[in-house]
Amino acid sequence: MNHSRRAFFLSMFAVAAVLLSSQFLGSAVPFGATPGLTSSPPRIEPIGSTGAVAASHGFTFVSNFENLKLDGWTRVSGATPTVVTSPNYIGEPVLNSSASNGNQVDYATKGFKLGQSQISFEVAMNAGSSTEGYFGIGSSSSNFVALVGVVDGIVYAGNNLTSLQKIGPVPEGTAYPAGWVYMIADITSSHDQWSMVVYVDQTYTANATISVPNVGKYTGALIETTSGTIYYSDITVSTYQMAINISGYNNMEGYGQGSDLYVKLLPAYNNLTAVMTLNSWSVPQAGILSFQINAMNYTGTTQSTCVGFFQLGMWLGQGYIEPWYVPGVDCEPSFFTSQLKTPQGTELVLSVLFQPSKHQILFIENDVTISKKFEKAIPYDGGAFYGAYTQMEFQPCCASYPIGDYKLQGSIFGLQITTMKGKTMQLPANYMVPFVLDAPSSWVLEYYQSTPAGYNESSI
């Protein structure tokens, strides 16, 4: 294994969950600053109950209905929308939209910033063979300016409802639940020409590129169901690019890409803790597949940098694991031990702890199954943490075997932070910015849930 390989490969090859929510509190000292010298980060708009937030450099509207409310959606016409838990989307509640009283049209604008030169949106839809429904962005007159949809089991996309382009049948046998189709549109402007790149259940290649000349007139998100009943979930509209095109793989979905896709600053905190269970794993090559947690100070949260980025996790080997940490000044991993023999099904408690009085960060990894504990302190005066996420990471740069040969069944739960004011808290489930990478369709994709603050990751 090449230990000089950068651990921070996450921006392109990771299943990640960005834990960036709750209202910003306090101030931070930039990494490397003199102890006691403070600088106040700019305030970011609170996320509120709708799950929408506008950051200074763009906006993100997230609507996954975790709070069992309408997330800012209002009825324009037809039936009143409802949120249901059955059916659901990988455990997430869904919006029930029915055309029983004519076309059901629903509209949301919370947190939108107009006039952006790049915008992405995504949606998961459960649409039967005799239904018709659409999601996208629309104008104040409730007309689409860019959309995707499903009509009788066929995926379409277009500029509006009268200029639809057929994409193809809803895919089968993908990593997404049976009956659901997952669609992403990345929209950009070049020389006043708008184009929309559409992905369906994968990102290894685009399904279509469509001209959307009126998209600059968007004012909000729009749902329209014109036949039958359709369920919608995992909705996001954002100025962040959500689909990452990597040739050679299939579907992978995660949340965030580390510091580049934050929506909210967490309350200033000094301890990120999680329980990790490695139920089973089988890898042909050590050091390619790993599982980890990440804490970031203000610099590490708001910039794409290895500075202020503190990672704690496990490389998976052939019958062993390798605990390691990233010390925050670069992305090179440092290792507690070269190899740790531990049984499959092992449980580990991980913590990244900032100790202001000692001017240090303490990394703690405790394998409670074999009663083996590792600790490492590093000098630090960079202030509180404001961002965190978890990830399962695959590194194709150095893999000698295809990604499908690397197997893992694991979970992270009990995920919580302790704020600088001493409050221990779990995180709500509506703080995440989804993105899509590629991985084998056999991988199981499960989502962070606020209770019990955990989720499963599986490459089997």
N, C-alpha and C positions, 0 to 999 in steps of 0.2 A: 504494500500500500504506500502511496506517495503522500506522506503527511504534510508536504509543503503545498498541496493542493488547497485552494481556498474553500473554506467552509461556506462562505457566503455566496453560494451558487443559486440561491433561492429565487432571484428575480426572473429566472426562466425555467427552472426545473424543480418545482416543489409543489406539494399539496400543502397549502398554507391557510392559517386562520388568523387574520389581523384583529387584534383585540383593541380597538381604538374607539372608545365611546365615553359617555358620561361627561359632565360639564368640567371644563378646565378649572383647576384650582391652583393658586400659588404661583411660584416662579422657579426658574431653573438656572443653574450655573452651567454654561457651555463646557463641554468636555475639555479638560486640560487647563481650565481657568484657575486663577488663584483662589484658594479657599476663602470663603466669605464674600467674594465678589459676585454679585447677583445681576442677572439681566432678566427682564420680564418678557416671556414669549407673547406674541400677539394673541388676543382673545379670538377664539373660533366660535362661531354661532352654535349654541346648544342644539343637541339632536332633537329634543322634544319627543312627544308621544307618537308623532307620525313616522319617525324613522328617517326624516329628511334633514339634511344639513347643507349649508352653503359655506364652503371654505373660501379663503381670500383669493385663491387662484382658480376657482371653478366651482362646481357643485356636484353633489351626489344625492339622488333620491333613492332610498332603499325601502322596499315594501315587501316584506315576507310574512306579514300578518301574525308575527309571533305573539303580539299582545292581544290577539283575537279581536282587533278593531280594524277599521277601514283604512288606516294609514293615510288619511287625507283625501281619499277618493270620495267624490260626490256624484250623485246621479244626474245625468243630463236628460235621459229619456229611458222609457221602458221600466222594467222591474227594479226594485231597490236591491242593490247588491248585498250579499251576506258573506260572512266569514265562517267557514266550516272546518272541522277537523277530520271529517271522513267524507270523501277520500282525503288523503293528505299527500304532500310531496316530500318523501323521505322524512316523515315525521313533522314537517312544517305545515301549519294551517294554510288554507287556500281560499281564494275568492271564488264564490259561486256566482256565475253570471248566466242568466237565462233569458232567452228571447221569447218567453211565454206570453209576454204582454207587448210584443213588438220588439224592435231592435233595442237591446240594452246598451246604453252608452254611458261610460263613467270617465271622469276627468280628474286629474290631480296636478297641482302646480306648486305644492309646498317646497320651498327651498330652491326652485329653479332660478338660474341666472340666464338672461337672454343674451343673444349675440355672440355665443361662443363659436370658435372656429373648428372645434372638434367635439364630438359627442358620441357616446356609445349607449346602447340599451340592450337589455336581455330580458327574457321571460321563459318560464316553463309553462306549458299548456297541456292539459288533458282534454283532448277533443276526440269525440267518437266519429264513426264513419259517416254519420248523417248530421254533422254539425258544421257550423261556420263561425269563425271568430278571429279577431285581429287585435294586436297590441302594437303600439308605437308611440311616436310623438306627434302632437297635433297643434293646430292654431287655436286662437281664441274663439273661433267660430265652430270648434269641435270637429274640424276636418283634419284628416291625417295629412302629414307632410312627409312621413317615412314610416313604414310599417312592415311587420311580418305577420303571418297568420296561417291557419289551417282550414281547408275546405274539403270536406268529405275524405279526410285522411291524406290530403295532399298539401304540402307546404308551399306557400306563396310569399312573395315580398314585393314591395313596390313603393312608389311615390305617394299614391293615394289609391282609393278603392276602385278607381276606373282604369288604373294602369298597373295591373298586377302581372308579375312574372312568375311562371311556374318553376318551382325549385325541384320538386320530386316527392315521392311518397315519404310519409313519416318513417324514419329509420327503425329497424328492429335489431335486437341483440346488441344494443349499446350498453354503456355503463349507467344509463339512466333508467328509472323504474319503468316497467311495462305500462304502456298507455300514455306515457309522457314524452313530449318532445321539447328540447331545450334549444333556444334560438338566440343568437347574438348578432347585433349589427354594429359595426364600427363605421362612423361617418366622419369624413374629413372634407375640407375645402381647399382647393388649389386654384388660384387665379379666378376666384368667384365661381368655380365649378364644383358642385357638391356631388360626392359619390358615396355609396353605402356598400360595404363589404359584408356579406351575410354568411354565417356559419350555422350549421344544424348538427347538433349532437357531437361535434368534433371541431378541431381547429387545425388539423394537419394540412388542410387545403380549404380555400374558400369555396362555398357552394355557388355564389353569384356575386357579381359587382353590378350595381344598379345606379343609374343617375337619379338624384333626388333634388331637382333644381329649387324647390320651394322650402327646403328644410330650414333655411335661415329664419323662417317665420314662426318657428316653434314657440309655443308658450307653456306647454305642459305635456304630461303623459296621457294617453288615451287608450281605452279598452272599448271594443265594440263587438258584441255577440249578435249575429243576425239569424242564427238558426240553432235550435236545440239548447243544451246546457253545456257550458265549457268551464273548466276550473283553471285558474291562473295563480301562479306563485313565483317566488324567487325573482321578483321584479326589481330592476335597477335601471336608472337613467343617470348618466354621469359624464363628466368631461374626461374621466380616466378611460384609457383604452382597456377593454376587458378581455378581448380575445388575443392570445399570443400564438402566432403561427409558427409551429415547429414541425418540420417535415419528418415523417416517419413514425408517428405515434397516432393513437386514437384518443378517446375522451378522458380528460382529467379536469375536475373542477375544484377550486379552492377559494380561499378568501384572502384578498390583498396580495401585495408583493413586497412585504416589508415596508420600508419607510416611504415608498413612492405612492402608495394607495391609501394613506390614512384619511379618515373622514373626521375623526374627533381626536383630540388629546384626551387621554385618561386623566383622572385626578392625579396630582403629583403623588407618586408612591415610591416605596423603597423595597418592596419584597414581592416577587412573583413566585408563586408556588403551584405545583401540579403533581398529581400522582400519575405515573406512567406504568402501564402493564404491557409487557411484550409476551403475548399469548403464544405465538409461535413465529418462527422465521426460517427461511431456507434461502441462502444466497450462494451463487457459484463463485463470487469474488468479494473479498472483504473490502469495506470502506467505500462502497458505492451507494448503499441504501442506509438512511439514518432517520432518526426520530428525535425531535428536539423542541425546546421552548426558547423564547427570545425576549429579552427586556431591552428597552432603548431609552436613553435620555432624550432631552429636547432635540439636540442635533441629530441623533440617530433616528428619531421619529420623523422629523420634518425634512430630512435630506436623504438622498440616495448615497449613502456613505457608509463605510465600515467604521467610522469614528462614532463612538457612543453606542455601539451595537454589542450586546452581550448575550452570547448563545451558550446553551447548556444542553447536551444531548448524548446520544448513543449511536456510534457506528455499529452496524450489524456484521458480524463475522461468521465464519463456519464453526458454529458451536460455542461462540463467545461474543461478548460485546466489548466495545472500547468507549468508556466514558471520556468526554472531552468538553472543553469550554473555549470560547472565543473571548479574548480579554478586552475588546473594545477599542483598540488602537488600529487594528487592521482586521482582516477576515481570516487570518491564519489560525487554525485550531491548535490548542495546547492540550496535552493528554495527561489524565490522572494516572493511567496505567496502559501498558501496551495491549494487554489482553486480560479480560476478566471472564473466567468460566462461570456461567450462571445458567440455571435450568430454564427451559422454555416455560412460560407462565410466570416469569419473575415479575415482581412489583418493585418499582423504584419511586422514591419521593425526591423531587427536584426543586431547588430553590436558588434564585438569584437575589442576593440580599445586599442592599446598599447600607453601609454603616457610617453615617456622617461623623460621629464622634471619633471613629477610628480612621477616618479618611481612606476607606477601602470598600471594595466589593468582595463579598464572600460567595463563592460558588459551592453549593452543597449537593452531593448526589449520594443517596442512601438506598442501597439494595436491601430492602427489608427481608427478602426471601432468604438470602444467605448471610444476613447481618454484617454487611460490608459497607462502610461509609467512607466517602472521599470528600475532602474539603480543600479549597484553595483560595487564598486571599490575594488580591492585587491592589496596589495603591490607586486611589481614585478620589478626585475632588470635582467631579463633573456634574453634581446636582442630582435631583430626583429623576426617576423614570416617568415617561409620559406615554409610552407605547409598548405594546407586547403582542406577540403572536406565537403560534405553534406551527410546526410543519413536519411532514414526511418528505424527505428530500432524496432524489435520485440524481446521480451525476453521470450523464451520458458521455461527458468528455473523456472519462478514463475507464469506462466499462468495456470489458472484453466479451461480454455476453449481452444478448438482447434484454430489454427491460422486462419482458414477460417471464424471464427466468428468476427474477428477484421476488421473493415472497415475504410478506409480513402480515400478521394479524395483531394489531395492537390498539390500545386506547389511551386517551388522556382524559382524566376527570379530576374533580376537586380543584379545578382551575380557579385561582383567586389572587387578588392583590391586597396588600396592606398599605393604606395611604400614609402620607407623611403626618397626618393628624391621628393616626392610630386606628383607623376604621378598616376592618377586613371585609371585603365584598367580593361576591361573584359578579360576573359581567352579563348584561343583557344580551340577547341573541340578535338584536337588530343593528348592531354596530358595524357589521362587516361589509366590505366592498368585494363582491365576487369578481373573479376573473377565471379564464379557462385556459388550461394548457392541455397537452396530450399525454395519454397513458393508455395501456391496453384496456380494451373494453371489459375484460374480466375483472378489473379492479373494482372494488366496492367503494362507492363514494357516499360518505355519511357526513352530516353537518353538525357543527357546534350547536348545542342546545343549552339554554341558560340553566336548566335543571336536569341533571345534577352537575352542571358546569363541566361538561365533558362530551366527548364524541369518539367514534371509532375510526380507525384508518386501516384499510386492508388492501394489499396487492394480490390477494389470492381470490 
